[in-house]
């Protein structure tokens, strides 16, 4: 402000660009004002100013200008509609799943007694005394996990926790299967794990709580294990109850022990 612009000098005595004074009489002559020239000059000046403002203020290439927003971070042109995905027990999941959305917090577990987490009560056999690291289950909240190693046999056990639906697991049935993607990414490569053979999802009641179950055979260098992922209604909006059992393939004794825990589950 206050600075002079080329081509728009201020009017004053003898200032460059000043029009001659209007004469007191007469209808022409070299001293008569020329309104046409004034109008044309004004239009030219306005055009120059408008062009300068356009060059200075126009958005740079690739920017999206959103009034009141940040022009350096383009805004989405469209938001997903409610019909893009269906929630509840049927339909498709919406968006990608987040396998790191859990709080990974371990809750206290008392083997041989009733325990509670993620909306269910359950009982773990007394010999299940080994607690795995919660980092193996980064997608779960409030994790209760116990394993056992019977003599020289393979470990087997159970994991109970809450699964946040906002992490892409809105559909309860599909979540049971999608969790194998998370299990695969959290497996320790040093264990010789090579992958899962995931089976179809079925409706399956765990104790007194209805839900869905998906089985997957995990292949390791020297052995195989059966992982079963159950997704149950926790009774709390935004959370599914997840019960995972791990056992050697074709081991009736291990299956019987795990059935004790599954049969004890209640809301």
C-alpha positions as CSV (number, residue, x, y, z in Angstrom):
1,X,0.0,0.0,0.0
2,X,1.1,3.6,-0.6
3,X,3.6,2.5,-3.3
4,X,3.3,3.8,-6.8
5,X,2.6,1.4,-9.7
6,X,4.1,1.9,-13.2
7,X,1.5,3.3,-15.6
8,X,-0.6,4.8,-12.8
9,X,1.3,7.8,-11.6
10,X,-0.5,10.1,-9.1
11,X,-2.0,13.3,-10.4
12,X,-0.2,16.5,-9.5
13,X,1.4,19.6,-10.9
14,X,3.7,18.6,-13.7
15,X,3.5,14.9,-12.8
16,X,4.3,12.5,-15.7
17,X,1.2,11.3,-17.4
18,X,-1.0,14.2,-16.1
19,X,-3.7,15.3,-18.5
20,X,-3.7,19.0,-19.6
21,X,-6.1,21.3,-17.6
22,X,-9.6,21.7,-18.9
23,X,-10.0,25.1,-20.7
24,X,-12.7,27.5,-19.6
25,X,-14.3,27.7,-23.0
26,X,-14.2,26.6,-26.6
27,X,-15.2,23.3,-28.2
28,X,-12.0,22.0,-29.5
29,X,-8.5,22.8,-30.3
30,X,-5.3,21.1,-29.1
31,X,-6.0,21.8,-25.5
32,X,-9.5,20.2,-25.3
33,X,-9.8,17.1,-23.1
34,X,-10.2,13.8,-24.9
35,X,-12.6,11.6,-22.9
36,X,-12.1,8.7,-25.4
37,X,-8.4,8.7,-24.6
38,X,-9.0,8.7,-20.9
39,X,-11.4,5.8,-21.1
40,X,-9.1,3.7,-23.2
41,X,-6.2,4.5,-20.9
42,X,-8.2,3.5,-17.9
43,X,-9.3,0.2,-19.5
44,X,-5.6,-0.6,-20.3
45,X,-4.5,0.1,-16.7
46,X,-7.3,-2.1,-15.3
47,X,-6.4,-4.9,-17.7
48,X,-2.7,-4.7,-16.7
49,X,-3.6,-4.8,-12.9
50,X,-6.0,-7.7,-13.4
51,X,-3.4,-9.7,-15.4
52,X,-0.8,-9.1,-12.7
53,X,-3.1,-10.3,-9.9
54,X,-4.0,-13.4,-11.9
55,X,-0.4,-14.4,-12.4
56,X,0.5,-13.8,-8.7
57,X,-2.6,-15.4,-7.1
58,X,-3.4,-18.3,-9.4
59,X,-2.8,-21.9,-7.9
60,X,0.4,-23.7,-8.8
61,X,0.1,-26.7,-11.0
62,X,-1.4,-29.8,-9.2
63,X,-2.8,-27.8,-6.3
64,X,-6.4,-28.1,-5.2
65,X,-7.6,-24.9,-3.6
66,X,-10.3,-25.5,-1.0
67,X,-11.6,-22.4,0.7
68,X,-10.5,-22.4,4.3
69,X,-8.2,-25.4,3.6
70,X,-4.6,-26.0,2.9
71,X,-3.9,-25.7,-0.8
72,X,-0.7,-27.8,-0.4
73,X,-2.8,-30.9,0.6
74,X,-5.4,-31.6,-2.0
75,X,-8.8,-32.7,-0.6
76,X,-10.5,-35.9,-1.8
77,X,-12.9,-35.2,-4.6
78,X,-15.4,-37.7,-3.3
79,X,-16.2,-39.5,0.0
80,X,-17.2,-43.2,0.1
81,X,-20.9,-43.6,0.3
82,X,-22.7,-45.7,2.8
83,X,-23.5,-48.2,0.1
84,X,-19.9,-48.9,-0.7
85,X,-19.8,-51.6,2.0
86,X,-22.1,-53.4,4.3
87,X,-21.4,-53.8,8.0
88,X,-22.9,-56.3,10.5
89,X,-22.7,-60.0,10.0
90,X,-23.0,-60.0,6.2
91,X,-21.6,-58.1,3.2
92,X,-18.1,-57.0,2.4
93,X,-15.4,-55.3,4.6
94,X,-14.9,-51.6,3.9
95,X,-11.4,-50.5,3.0
96,X,-8.1,-52.1,4.0
97,X,-7.6,-53.9,7.3
98,X,-5.2,-52.6,9.9
99,X,-3.2,-55.3,11.6
100,X,-1.6,-52.9,14.0
101,X,-4.7,-51.3,15.5
102,X,-4.9,-53.1,18.8
103,X,-3.6,-51.8,22.1
104,X,-1.5,-55.0,22.6
105,X,-2.2,-54.8,26.4
106,X,-1.9,-58.0,28.4
107,X,-4.6,-58.7,31.0
108,X,-4.2,-60.8,34.1
109,X,-5.0,-64.5,33.6
110,X,-5.6,-67.0,36.4
111,X,-5.4,-70.5,35.0
112,X,-8.0,-72.8,36.5
113,X,-10.3,-69.8,37.4
114,X,-12.8,-67.6,35.6
115,X,-11.2,-64.8,33.6
116,X,-12.8,-61.9,31.7
117,X,-11.8,-59.8,28.7
118,X,-13.3,-58.5,25.5
119,X,-16.9,-59.0,26.7
120,X,-16.7,-62.7,27.6
121,X,-15.9,-64.9,30.6
122,X,-13.8,-68.0,30.1
123,X,-11.7,-70.6,32.0
124,X,-8.2,-71.6,31.1
125,X,-6.8,-75.0,32.2
126,X,-4.3,-74.9,35.1
127,X,-1.5,-76.3,33.0
128,X,-1.6,-73.4,30.6
129,X,1.1,-71.3,32.3
130,X,3.2,-70.0,29.5
131,X,2.3,-66.4,28.4
132,X,3.4,-65.5,24.8
133,X,4.4,-61.9,23.9
134,X,1.4,-59.7,23.0
135,X,3.4,-58.4,20.1
136,X,2.4,-61.5,18.2
137,X,-1.2,-60.2,18.3
138,X,-0.9,-56.5,17.5
139,X,-4.4,-56.3,16.1
140,X,-6.1,-57.2,19.5
141,X,-7.0,-55.2,22.6
142,X,-6.8,-56.5,26.2
143,X,-5.1,-59.8,25.4
144,X,-5.5,-62.9,27.5
145,X,-3.1,-65.6,26.1
146,X,-1.8,-68.8,27.6
147,X,0.1,-71.8,26.1
148,X,1.3,-75.1,27.4
149,X,4.1,-77.5,26.4
150,X,3.1,-81.1,27.4
151,X,6.4,-82.9,28.0
152,X,8.3,-83.0,24.8
153,X,5.3,-82.2,22.7
154,X,4.4,-79.2,20.7
155,X,3.0,-76.1,22.3
156,X,-0.7,-75.4,22.1
157,X,-3.0,-72.9,23.7
158,X,-5.6,-70.1,23.5
159,X,-5.7,-66.4,22.9
160,X,-8.7,-64.1,23.8
161,X,-8.9,-60.4,23.0
162,X,-11.0,-57.6,21.4
163,X,-10.8,-56.7,17.7
164,X,-11.5,-53.1,16.8
165,X,-14.1,-53.0,14.0
166,X,-12.9,-49.6,12.8
167,X,-9.6,-51.2,11.7
168,X,-11.4,-52.6,8.6
169,X,-13.2,-55.5,10.4
170,X,-16.8,-54.3,10.2
171,X,-18.1,-57.6,9.0
172,X,-17.9,-60.3,11.7
173,X,-18.0,-63.3,9.4
174,X,-15.3,-61.9,7.1
175,X,-13.1,-60.8,10.0
176,X,-12.7,-64.4,11.0
177,X,-11.0,-65.1,7.7
178,X,-9.2,-61.8,7.2
179,X,-7.4,-62.2,10.5
180,X,-5.2,-64.9,8.9
181,X,-3.6,-62.0,6.9
182,X,-2.6,-60.4,10.2
183,X,-1.4,-63.8,11.6
184,X,0.8,-64.3,8.6
185,X,2.5,-60.9,8.9
186,X,3.1,-61.4,12.7
187,X,4.7,-64.8,12.4
188,X,8.3,-65.2,13.4
189,X,10.3,-66.2,10.3
190,X,12.9,-67.8,12.5
191,X,10.3,-70.5,13.4
192,X,10.4,-71.8,9.9
193,X,6.8,-70.7,9.1
194,X,6.0,-70.9,5.4
195,X,2.3,-70.0,5.2
196,X,-1.3,-70.8,6.0
197,X,-3.8,-73.1,4.1
198,X,-7.0,-71.2,5.1
199,X,-10.3,-73.1,5.0
200,X,-13.9,-71.8,4.5
201,X,-15.6,-69.9,7.3
202,X,-18.5,-71.5,9.1
203,X,-21.0,-70.5,11.8
204,X,-19.9,-71.9,15.1
205,X,-21.0,-71.4,18.6
206,X,-18.3,-71.0,21.3
207,X,-19.7,-71.9,24.7
208,X,-22.9,-70.0,24.9
209,X,-21.9,-67.3,22.4
210,X,-22.7,-67.7,18.6
211,X,-20.2,-66.6,16.1
212,X,-18.0,-67.6,13.1
213,X,-14.9,-69.7,12.9
214,X,-12.2,-70.1,10.2
215,X,-9.5,-72.8,10.4
216,X,-6.0,-72.5,8.9
217,X,-3.2,-75.1,8.7
218,X,0.1,-73.4,9.4
219,X,3.1,-75.1,7.8
220,X,6.5,-74.9,9.5
221,X,9.8,-76.4,8.6
222,X,9.3,-79.6,10.5
223,X,5.6,-79.6,11.6
224,X,2.1,-78.3,11.1
225,X,-0.4,-76.7,13.4
226,X,-4.1,-76.0,13.3
227,X,-5.1,-72.4,14.0
228,X,-8.8,-71.6,14.5
229,X,-10.0,-68.0,14.6
230,X,-13.4,-67.4,16.2
231,X,-15.1,-64.0,16.0
232,X,-18.0,-63.5,18.5
233,X,-20.3,-60.6,19.3
234,X,-18.8,-58.9,22.4
235,X,-21.9,-57.0,23.2
236,X,-19.9,-53.7,22.9
237,X,-20.2,-51.6,19.8
238,X,-17.0,-51.4,17.8
239,X,-15.4,-54.5,19.2
240,X,-15.6,-58.2,18.2
241,X,-14.5,-60.9,20.7
242,X,-11.7,-63.0,19.1
243,X,-10.9,-66.5,20.4
244,X,-7.9,-68.1,18.8
245,X,-6.9,-71.7,19.5
246,X,-3.5,-73.2,18.4
247,X,-2.9,-76.9,18.4
248,X,-0.9,-79.6,16.7
249,X,-2.6,-81.3,13.8
250,X,-4.3,-84.6,14.7
251,X,-3.6,-84.4,18.4
252,X,-6.8,-85.5,20.2
253,X,-5.4,-84.8,23.7
254,X,-4.6,-81.1,22.8
255,X,-8.1,-80.7,21.2
256,X,-9.8,-82.0,24.3
257,X,-8.0,-79.5,26.5
258,X,-8.8,-76.6,24.2
259,X,-12.4,-77.7,24.1
260,X,-12.5,-77.2,27.9
261,X,-11.7,-73.5,27.4
262,X,-14.1,-73.1,24.4
263,X,-17.0,-74.7,26.3
264,X,-16.5,-72.3,29.3
265,X,-16.9,-69.2,27.2
266,X,-20.0,-67.1,28.1
267,X,-21.1,-63.5,27.6
